[in-house]
Amino acid sequence: MPDYRVSPLVQELPATVPFVGPETQERNQGSLFKARIGANESVFGPSPNAIQAMADAASESWMYGDPEFHDLREDLAAHHQVESGNIMVGEGIDGMLGYVARMFLQPGDTVVTSAGAYPTFNYHVNGYGGKLEFVPYRDDREDLDALIQKATQLQARLIYVSNPDNPMGSWWDAQSIESITKQIPENCLLILDEAYGEFAPPGTLPPLDLDNQRLLRMRTFSKAYGLAGMRVGYAIGNAELILEFNKIRNHFGVGRVAQAAARAALKDQAHLQRVLTQVNNSLETIKEIAVENGLMPLPTASNFLTIDCGKDGAFAAALMQSLIGKGIFVRMPGVSPLNRCIRITAGLPEELQILAETLPKVLEEVRKSF
Amino acid sequence: MPDYRVSPLVQELPATVPFVGPETQERNQGSLFKARIGANESVFGPSPNAIQAMADAASESWMYGDPEFHDLREDLAAHHQVESGNIMVGEGIDGMLGYVARMFLQPGDTVVTSAGAYPTFNYHVNGYGGKLEFVPYRDDREDLDALIQKATQLQARLIYVSNPDNPMGSWWDAQSIESITKQIPENCLLILDEAYGEFAPPGTLPPLDLDNQRLLRMRTFSKAYGLAGMRVGYAIGNAELILEFNKIRNHFGVGRVAQAAARAALKDQAHLQRVLTQVNNSLETIKEIAVENGLMPLPTASNFLTIDCGKDGAFAAALMQSLIGKGIFVRMPGVSPLNRCIRITAGLPEELQILAETLPKVLEEVRKSF
């Protein structure tokens, strides 16, 4: 028995890493990945202006960053045509999800999400003692009506929806999303995770509704803006609701260089547009590779392609592990029936070349065992 | 009434910023500070190698940082001659304090700290519903015996001690600290905040005791290493205890560039030594300025000087406000009798020149009203 006593809640929690990093896998394998196309990072990188902004800010890194994120929030407000009071910045969407779980949950409170949706959200819910209730995906999309229905029925305190969806890449149109934002039950908050929003076709993201106090939208600089390593996410919502973050957040958690990077990235919308084109081209190539190999790519509104491998989870897992063994970092959904798929992020031409060369060999090998 | 419902605990919390940033004050004043010597940042900057490491890592910032901080923890372990399992990295000591409060506290649990000690710790304790019990400073030092006594008597779950102390700059020798680490009551954890440890004279920091499961030591790259804007702190302690962080932490909270910066800074111990000399020289100058103006600098083992202004809190506050009004950013302790002091961080020669020129005028003005 340890000679210390954490709270009963924490005592029951597992020590975990919701996503094992590719660096851990590289250390375990004793070799570096040749293609890093598994974590939905933007291999096309951030804006060169953001890189320059980081280099410039580096010499000022002895100063704490502004704990109010004033300039970044002003920029984001202008970008989204809202007030800065409608924006709160935090340590990635991961960090923001933790804050929201903390704000809304007491141990035993019910939280509704989809079976196979974002594990880090579940990690935070468990971490605050929330009780997760899962709704199955329907046709590889989150089942919006069923989520609302379950939340209403169980008097849930939180609902989690991602649009576009991770890990499936599927999406709903703005009207469908808007419809559920109007049905959020009393005393419940809908977290609408739009981490992949920039990749989505027009008409996917509903207009911002700042009167709705039961809704928080989450955005990030980690995906389309290519700044995963800087950890800057933000929430958009009703000003009164946004103020709640000031009760609990780690005020200095997003540092000076990170804020500078995000500002420069946001300003360079031309770079963002170029990235969207690059992602699109890359996904087309991955699609072709998949089809050539008898696999079935699913439609995507994100920077990754989820590929139905046509068999069960064991087959997809074996395929993923074999690709990893050949130096190609990919991931897969963790829950049936989504786990018949593997998930490949848009990559550089040379990475896709390696994928194209490796996939047939690996598939042949794996198919022998199934 | 809002149309949302946060938890009863969060509902009662005030929306706050534990430390108003100098940027906020600059915005309010409509002018920039001429001397930024209030936040105990290292105006002498990080190692040039760290700046270069950040610039280099900037182009890799599209990749998430390693969520296990493997390389940084290995480096820190080698530096402190412990195992990497004895180290956990987080979003500054602020972030780590939040994690510890979350791990150890249930609403209503007692926490013992000194009256006037680190407000951000108190913020986190309140944020998790802890009940703060305060022990007065004695002779401007934390009263170690009284802290232990109160914690024992009240069956506290946490004790907070900073050595060297912020905001007073005072310190205890290693033997005195070691003595209390052996008296930590059952079911209680002592947080030993050594943010200013690098500045302290030899014999201040006790040897690491990795068997003691009731003790966590906190260190940071924000002070002597000059990386406040990167937000990298770490805890050193018993391996089993350290593992608890993996149950609740925001795994990707410290990004790739921040990790690279910290590693480079740690490696450049020569720069650290130069900074210590610069800090020492600067504090000597501030001491002289204070004495010349009839103020009484207190002994310090940190990178700041706490100066007894010889009158009450209102006088010190007026002096601080006047300095701020003249473009000199300084701070002061928030609680009587500590608040008879102002606190000035080691600065550049040109900043101290401005201080030397401004202080007599400001003092003359303020003394008229007292």
Interface residues (C-beta under 8 A of the other chain):
Chain A: P2 D3 Y4 R5 V6 S7 P8 L9 V10 L13 P14 A15 T16 V17 P18 F19 G21 E23 T24 R27 R36 A39 E41 S42 V43 F44 G45 P46 A50 I51 M54 A55 A57 A58 S59 E60 S61 W62 M63 Y64 G65 D66 P67 E68 H70 E91 G92 D94 G95 G98 R102 M103 F104 L105 Q106 T120 G127 R157 N187 L189 Q213 R214 S222 G226 L227 A228 G229 M230 R231 E240 L241 L243 E244 N246 K247 I248 N250 H251 F252 G253 V254 G255 R256 V257 A258 A261
Chain B: P2 D3 Y4 R5 V6 S7 P8 L9 V10 L13 P14 A15 T16 V17 P18 F19 G21 E23 T24 R27 R36 A39 E41 S42 V43 F44 G45 P46 A50 I51 M54 A55 A57 A58 S59 E60 S61 W62 M63 Y64 G65 D66 P67 E68 H70 E91 G92 D94 G95 G98 R102 M103 F104 L105 Q106 T120 G127 R157 N187 L189 Q213 R214 S222 G226 L227 A228 G229 M230 R231 E240 L241 L243 E244 N246 K247 I248 N250 H251 F252 G253 V254 G255 R256 V257 A258 A261
